[in-house]
Amino acid sequence: MALTDVAIRQAKPGPKPYKVADGEGLYLLMTPAGGKLWRLKYRLAGKEKLMAFGAYPEVSLVAARKRRDEARQQLPASKDPSREKQRAKGAATGRSHEHLCHHIRRVLCLAKERRPRRLVARHVHAERISPVPAEFRRGELTDRGD
C-alpha cells in the first residue's frame, strides 16, 4: 500500500529503526531519535544497493517518488543511480575523479622524502588509478596548501 502524507506525519519513532514502505523500493526509515529519512533499495548486477534522498519534510513524498522514478530509469541501462548522483555532486563542487587522483599523487610525491618506504608502498596503488595528466607530472607539482 502506498504511503500518504498523513500516514508519514502520524508515524511515531520506536525503540529501534524501522521502515515504512511506499513501493518500488522506496521507503521511509524511522529512527529512534524521530528522524524520517527517505531511502531507495534497488539491485544492480545481482547486488543490493541503497540510495538516500534526504529527510522528510525537506524532501516531500512527491519529490521522493519523483527521485525514485528517475533513479529506476537508469537501472535498465546498467547505470548505478547512486554513482551517477555522486558524479553529479562531484561535478557541481569541482571535485572530480581526476581531482582526487591529482591530490593523492601530490601528497605521495611530496611525502616520499619524509615517509618511510613501507608507508608509501601502501598508497602506491593510487598511481594506477588513471594516467597522470601532463600538468600533474612530478616535477610540476607544487604544494598549494590544500
C-alpha positions as a Markdown table, in Angstrom:
| # | Residue | x | y | z |
|---|---|---|---|---|
| 1 | Met | 0.0 | 0.0 | 0.0 |
| 2 | Ala | 1.3 | 3.4 | -1.0 |
| 3 | Leu | 2.2 | 5.9 | 1.7 |
| 4 | Thr | 0.2 | 9.1 | 2.3 |
| 5 | Asp | 1.4 | 12.4 | 3.7 |
| 6 | Val | -1.0 | 11.9 | 6.7 |
| 7 | Ala | 0.5 | 8.5 | 7.4 |
| 8 | Ile | 4.0 | 9.8 | 7.3 |
| 9 | Arg | 3.2 | 12.7 | 9.7 |
| 10 | Gln | 1.5 | 10.3 | 12.1 |
| 11 | Ala | 4.3 | 7.8 | 12.1 |
| 12 | Lys | 6.0 | 7.7 | 15.6 |
| 13 | Pro | 9.6 | 6.7 | 16.4 |
| 14 | Gly | 10.1 | 3.4 | 18.0 |
| 15 | Pro | 12.9 | 1.9 | 20.2 |
| 16 | Lys | 14.7 | 0.6 | 17.0 |
| 17 | Pro | 14.8 | 2.0 | 13.5 |
| 18 | Tyr | 12.1 | 0.7 | 11.3 |
| 19 | Lys | 10.9 | 1.0 | 7.6 |
| 20 | Val | 7.6 | 2.3 | 6.3 |
| 21 | Ala | 7.3 | 1.1 | 2.7 |
| 22 | Asp | 5.9 | 3.1 | -0.2 |
| 23 | Gly | 6.5 | 0.9 | -3.2 |
| 24 | Glu | 9.1 | 0.0 | -5.9 |
| 25 | Gly | 11.9 | 0.0 | -3.3 |
| 26 | Leu | 11.2 | 3.4 | -1.8 |
| 27 | Tyr | 10.7 | 3.5 | 2.0 |
| 28 | Leu | 10.9 | 5.9 | 4.9 |
| 29 | Leu | 13.4 | 4.9 | 7.6 |
| 30 | Met | 12.1 | 6.0 | 11.0 |
| 31 | Thr | 14.9 | 6.5 | 13.5 |
| 32 | Pro | 14.6 | 6.3 | 17.3 |
| 33 | Ala | 15.5 | 10.0 | 17.5 |
| 34 | Gly | 12.5 | 10.9 | 15.4 |
| 35 | Gly | 14.2 | 11.3 | 12.0 |
| 36 | Lys | 12.3 | 10.3 | 8.9 |
| 37 | Leu | 14.7 | 9.5 | 6.1 |
| 38 | Trp | 13.9 | 8.6 | 2.5 |
| 39 | Arg | 15.8 | 5.5 | 1.1 |
| 40 | Leu | 15.6 | 3.6 | -2.1 |
| 41 | Lys | 16.6 | -0.1 | -2.2 |
| 42 | Tyr | 17.5 | -1.5 | -5.6 |
| 43 | Arg | 19.5 | -4.3 | -7.2 |
| 44 | Leu | 22.2 | -3.8 | -9.8 |
| 45 | Ala | 24.2 | -6.7 | -11.2 |
| 46 | Gly | 22.8 | -9.0 | -8.5 |
| 47 | Lys | 23.9 | -6.8 | -5.6 |
| 48 | Glu | 21.5 | -5.0 | -3.3 |
| 49 | Lys | 22.2 | -1.2 | -3.2 |
| 50 | Leu | 20.8 | 1.6 | -1.1 |
| 51 | Met | 20.4 | 5.3 | -2.1 |
| 52 | Ala | 19.4 | 8.2 | 0.2 |
| 53 | Phe | 17.2 | 11.0 | -0.9 |
| 54 | Gly | 17.1 | 13.2 | 2.2 |
| 55 | Ala | 14.9 | 13.7 | 5.3 |
| 56 | Tyr | 11.1 | 14.3 | 5.4 |
| 57 | Pro | 9.7 | 17.0 | 5.3 |
| 58 | Glu | 12.6 | 18.7 | 3.4 |
| 59 | Val | 12.0 | 16.1 | 0.7 |
| 60 | Ser | 8.3 | 15.6 | 0.3 |
| 61 | Leu | 6.6 | 12.4 | -0.6 |
| 62 | Val | 6.0 | 13.6 | -4.2 |
| 63 | Ala | 9.7 | 14.7 | -4.6 |
| 64 | Ala | 10.9 | 11.3 | -3.2 |
| 65 | Arg | 8.7 | 9.4 | -5.6 |
| 66 | Lys | 10.0 | 11.6 | -8.5 |
| 67 | Arg | 13.6 | 10.9 | -7.5 |
| 68 | Arg | 12.8 | 7.2 | -7.2 |
| 69 | Asp | 11.4 | 7.1 | -10.7 |
| 70 | Glu | 14.4 | 9.0 | -12.1 |
| 71 | Ala | 16.8 | 6.5 | -10.4 |
| 72 | Arg | 14.9 | 3.5 | -11.6 |
| 73 | Gln | 15.0 | 4.7 | -15.2 |
| 74 | Gln | 18.8 | 4.3 | -15.1 |
| 75 | Leu | 18.8 | 0.7 | -14.0 |
| 76 | Pro | 17.9 | -0.9 | -17.4 |
| 77 | Ala | 21.0 | 0.8 | -18.9 |
| 78 | Ser | 23.1 | -0.8 | -16.1 |
| 79 | Lys | 23.9 | 2.6 | -14.7 |
| 80 | Asp | 24.2 | 2.8 | -10.9 |
| 81 | Pro | 21.9 | 5.7 | -9.8 |
| 82 | Ser | 24.0 | 6.2 | -6.6 |
| 83 | Arg | 27.2 | 6.5 | -8.6 |
| 84 | Glu | 25.5 | 8.9 | -11.0 |
| 85 | Lys | 24.4 | 11.1 | -8.1 |
| 86 | Gln | 28.0 | 11.1 | -6.7 |
| 87 | Arg | 29.3 | 12.1 | -10.2 |
| 88 | Ala | 26.8 | 14.9 | -10.5 |
| 89 | Lys | 27.7 | 16.1 | -7.0 |
| 90 | Gly | 31.4 | 16.0 | -7.7 |
| 91 | Ala | 30.9 | 17.9 | -11.0 |
| 92 | Ala | 28.9 | 20.6 | -9.1 |
| 93 | Thr | 31.6 | 21.1 | -6.5 |
| 94 | Gly | 34.5 | 20.8 | -8.9 |
| 95 | Arg | 35.8 | 17.7 | -7.2 |
| 96 | Ser | 36.1 | 15.1 | -9.9 |
| 97 | His | 37.9 | 11.7 | -10.0 |
| 98 | Glu | 40.8 | 13.4 | -11.7 |
| 99 | His | 41.0 | 16.0 | -8.9 |
| 100 | Leu | 41.1 | 13.2 | -6.4 |
| 101 | Cys | 43.8 | 11.4 | -8.3 |
| 102 | His | 45.8 | 14.6 | -8.5 |
| 103 | His | 45.5 | 15.2 | -4.8 |
| 104 | Ile | 46.6 | 11.6 | -3.9 |
| 105 | Arg | 49.6 | 11.8 | -6.3 |
| 106 | Arg | 50.6 | 15.3 | -4.9 |
| 107 | Val | 50.5 | 14.1 | -1.3 |
| 108 | Leu | 52.5 | 11.0 | -2.2 |
| 109 | Cys | 55.1 | 12.8 | -4.2 |
| 110 | Leu | 55.6 | 15.5 | -1.6 |
| 111 | Ala | 55.7 | 12.9 | 1.2 |
| 112 | Lys | 58.1 | 10.4 | -0.3 |
| 113 | Glu | 61.0 | 12.2 | 1.1 |
| 114 | Arg | 59.5 | 12.3 | 4.6 |
| 115 | Arg | 57.7 | 9.0 | 5.0 |
| 116 | Pro | 59.3 | 5.6 | 5.4 |
| 117 | Arg | 59.1 | 3.5 | 2.3 |
| 118 | Arg | 56.7 | 0.9 | 3.8 |
| 119 | Leu | 54.1 | 3.6 | 4.4 |
| 120 | Val | 54.4 | 5.0 | 0.9 |
| 121 | Ala | 54.0 | 1.4 | -0.5 |
| 122 | Arg | 50.5 | 1.2 | 0.9 |
| 123 | His | 49.4 | 4.0 | -1.3 |
| 124 | Val | 51.3 | 3.1 | -4.5 |
| 125 | His | 48.0 | 1.6 | -5.9 |
| 126 | Ala | 46.9 | 5.3 | -6.3 |
| 127 | Glu | 49.4 | 5.6 | -9.1 |
| 128 | Arg | 47.5 | 3.0 | -11.0 |
| 129 | Ile | 44.1 | 4.8 | -10.8 |
| 130 | Ser | 44.5 | 6.6 | -14.1 |
| 131 | Pro | 47.3 | 8.1 | -16.2 |
| 132 | Val | 48.9 | 11.2 | -14.9 |
| 133 | Pro | 47.9 | 14.2 | -16.9 |
| 134 | Ala | 50.7 | 16.3 | -18.3 |
| 135 | Glu | 50.0 | 19.2 | -15.9 |
| 136 | Phe | 50.4 | 16.9 | -12.9 |
| 137 | Arg | 53.8 | 15.4 | -13.7 |
| 138 | Arg | 56.1 | 15.1 | -10.6 |
| 139 | Gly | 58.4 | 17.9 | -11.5 |
| 140 | Glu | 55.5 | 20.3 | -11.9 |
| 141 | Leu | 53.6 | 19.6 | -8.7 |
| 142 | Thr | 53.6 | 22.4 | -6.1 |
| 143 | Asp | 52.1 | 22.5 | -2.6 |
| 144 | Arg | 49.1 | 24.8 | -2.8 |
| 145 | Gly | 48.3 | 24.3 | 0.8 |
| 146 | Asp | 45.0 | 22.4 | 0.3 |
